[in-house]
């Protein structure tokens, strides 16, 4: 096999050297665009912007999504193999349609803190909690905005302010469901289904994390009790 025919190294998730360089160049600019998209969308919905400024906001948000689509296609084109990259970057595909998901990747910085990585089990639990709670908070914010936008002017709607929408979203995602607010539009109810699914995942994540932590503590306590008799023998017979 000649040098020219040697296949390029394949990343763990289909990433090539070109995709890694591209992501290093575009990571922070695209993250900043995502945060700006969230700010513009929030201002549009809460302020109930109409007329020319509504068109400006819509054009900006559409342009941001086109930029994310271009970023995704460029990295997919340079990935090797592309099937592996596609399966390992489903979140990036979702970001094209929901840019608010882009800041989720910033949560990875928190998982590198020393206090979260003392053991392998603690590291995994920390990542699950940080990514899970961070994603749910972003989901609550996004769904509250979507529901407010759909419900505000609908006949018979009970959700008329962002405070109402946020309260409803928190109650729904935590599976409390007081019933004081409920969406009446098709869009609002579809958003509620997404939020309910997120609530089920959140509850399962919390229960699994607590169970894992409790099991690890019990195992450590058992190991310490098993070692203590040997330590006592060593203290009684220091010459051994």
C-alpha positions in Angstrom: 0.0 0.0 0.0 1.5 3.3 -1.1 1.4 6.5 1.0 -1.2 8.0 -1.3 -3.6 5.2 -0.7 -3.4 5.1 3.1 -6.9 6.0 4.4 -7.1 9.0 6.7 -7.5 8.5 10.4 -11.1 8.1 11.5 -12.4 9.9 14.6 -14.3 8.2 17.2 -17.6 9.7 15.9 -16.6 10.1 12.3 -14.7 13.3 12.8 -11.9 14.1 10.4 -9.1 16.6 10.8 -11.0 19.0 8.6 -14.2 18.8 10.7 -12.2 19.3 13.9 -10.5 22.4 12.5 -13.8 23.8 11.2 -15.5 23.2 14.6 -12.6 24.9 16.4 -13.0 28.0 14.2 -16.8 28.2 14.3 -17.7 27.0 17.8 -17.9 30.4 19.7 -19.3 32.5 16.8 -22.1 30.0 16.3 -22.7 29.7 20.0 -23.0 33.5 20.2 -25.4 33.5 17.2 -27.5 30.9 19.1 -27.7 33.0 22.2 -28.6 36.1 20.1 -31.3 34.1 18.4 -32.7 33.2 21.8 -32.7 36.9 22.9 -34.4 38.1 19.6 -37.0 35.4 19.8 -37.7 36.1 23.5 -38.1 39.8 22.8 -40.4 39.2 19.9 -42.7 36.9 21.8 -42.8 38.7 25.1 -43.0 42.1 23.5 -45.7 40.8 21.0 -43.8 42.7 18.3 -45.8 43.4 15.1 -45.3 45.0 11.8 -41.9 45.8 10.4 -39.9 44.8 13.4 -41.6 41.4 13.4 -40.3 40.9 9.9 -36.8 42.0 10.9 -36.8 39.5 13.8 -38.1 36.7 11.6 -35.5 37.4 8.9 -32.7 37.4 11.4 -33.8 34.1 13.0 -34.2 32.5 9.6 -30.8 33.6 8.6 -29.3 32.1 11.8 -31.0 28.8 11.1 -29.6 28.9 7.5 -26.1 29.5 8.9 -26.5 26.5 11.2 -27.7 24.4 8.3 -24.7 25.4 6.3 -22.4 24.5 9.2 -24.0 21.1 9.5 -23.7 20.4 5.8 -20.0 21.4 5.7 -19.1 19.2 8.6 -21.1 16.3 7.1 -19.4 16.7 3.8 -15.9 16.5 5.5 -16.8 13.7 7.9 -15.3 10.2 7.4 -17.2 8.0 7.5 -20.4 10.2 7.1 -22.8 7.6 8.5 -20.8 7.4 11.8 -20.7 11.1 12.0 -24.4 11.5 11.3 -25.3 9.0 14.1 -23.0 10.7 16.5 -24.2 14.3 15.9 -27.9 14.1 16.1 -27.9 17.1 18.4 -26.2 19.2 15.7 -29.1 18.3 13.4 -31.6 19.3 16.0 -29.8 22.7 16.4 -30.6 23.5 12.8 -34.3 23.5 13.6 -34.1 24.6 17.3 -31.0 26.9 17.7 -31.7 27.3 21.5 -30.2 23.8 21.8 -26.7 25.1 20.8 -25.9 26.5 24.3 -26.4 22.9 25.7 -22.8 22.2 24.5 -21.5 24.9 26.8 -22.7 22.8 29.7 -19.7 20.4 29.0 -17.4 22.9 30.6 -19.0 22.4 33.9 -18.4 18.7 33.9 -14.6 19.3 33.8 -14.6 20.8 37.3 -12.4 18.8 39.8 -15.2 18.3 42.3 -17.3 16.5 39.6 -14.5 14.1 38.4 -13.1 12.5 41.6 -14.4 9.1 40.5 -15.7 7.6 37.3 -19.1 7.2 38.8 -19.2 10.8 40.1 -18.1 12.0 36.7 -20.9 10.2 34.9 -23.5 11.3 37.4 -22.3 14.9 37.1 -22.5 14.9 33.4 -26.0 13.4 33.5 -27.2 16.0 36.0 -25.7 19.0 34.3 -26.7 18.1 30.8 -30.2 16.9 31.9 -31.1 19.9 34.1 -29.5 22.4 31.6 -31.4 20.9 28.7 -34.7 20.9 30.7 -34.3 24.5 31.7 -33.7 25.5 28.0 -36.7 23.3 27.0 -38.9 25.0 29.6 -37.9 28.5 28.3 -38.4 27.6 24.7 -41.8 25.8 25.2 -43.1 28.7 27.3 -42.3 31.1 24.5 -43.9 28.8 21.9 -47.0 28.3 24.0 -47.4 32.0 24.7 -47.0 32.9 21.1 -49.7 30.4 20.1 -52.1 31.0 23.0 -52.0 34.7 23.6 -54.6 35.7 21.1 -56.5 32.4 20.9 -60.2 32.4 21.9 -60.8 30.9 25.3 -57.0 30.7 26.1 -56.0 31.0 29.8 -52.3 31.7 29.0 -51.9 35.3 28.2 -48.6 36.4 29.7 -45.1 35.0 29.9 -45.5 34.5 33.6 -48.5 32.3 33.0 -46.6 30.4 30.3 -43.5 29.9 32.4 -45.6 28.8 35.5 -47.5 26.3 33.3 -44.3 25.0 31.8 -42.7 24.4 35.2 -45.8 22.6 36.5 -45.9 20.4 33.4 -42.3 19.4 33.2 -42.3 18.5 36.9 -45.4 16.4 36.3 -47.4 18.4 38.9 -50.1 19.6 36.6 -52.3 21.9 38.8 -54.7 22.5 35.9 -55.0 26.2 36.4 -53.5 26.8 32.9 -53.9 24.6 29.9 -53.2 25.2 26.2 -56.2 25.2 23.8 -54.4 25.5 20.4 -52.9 22.7 18.4 -49.4 24.2 18.5 -49.7 24.7 22.3 -50.8 21.1 22.9 -48.0 19.7 20.7 -45.5 21.8 22.7 -47.1 20.4 25.9 -46.5 16.8 24.7 -42.8 17.6 24.1 -42.6 19.1 27.6 -44.3 16.2 29.2 -41.8 13.8 27.6 -39.0 16.0 28.9 -40.6 15.8 32.4 -40.6 12.0 32.3 -37.0 12.0 31.3 -36.1 14.5 34.1 -37.8 12.4 36.8 -36.2 9.2 35.6 -32.8 11.0 35.5 -33.1 12.2 39.1 -34.3 8.8 40.4 -31.5 7.0 38.5 -28.8 9.4 39.7 -29.9 9.2 43.4 -30.1 5.4 43.2 -26.6 5.2 41.7 -25.2 7.5 44.3 -26.8 5.5 47.1 -25.5 2.2 45.7 -22.0 3.6 45.5 -22.1 4.8 49.1 -23.3 1.4 50.3 -20.6 -0.4 48.4 -17.9 1.9 49.8 -19.2 1.4 53.3 -19.2 -2.4 52.8 -15.6 -2.3 51.5 -14.5 -0.2 54.6 -16.1 -2.7 57.0 -14.4 -5.6 55.2 -11.0 -4.0 55.5 -11.2 -2.9 59.1 -10.6 -6.4 60.7 -7.3 -6.7 58.8 -6.3 -3.2 60.0 -7.1 -4.3 63.6 -4.8 -7.3 63.3 -2.0 -5.2 62.0 -2.3 -2.8 65.0 -2.4 -5.7 67.5 0.7 -7.3 66.0 2.9 -4.4 64.7 5.8 -6.9 64.0 3.8 -8.7 61.4 
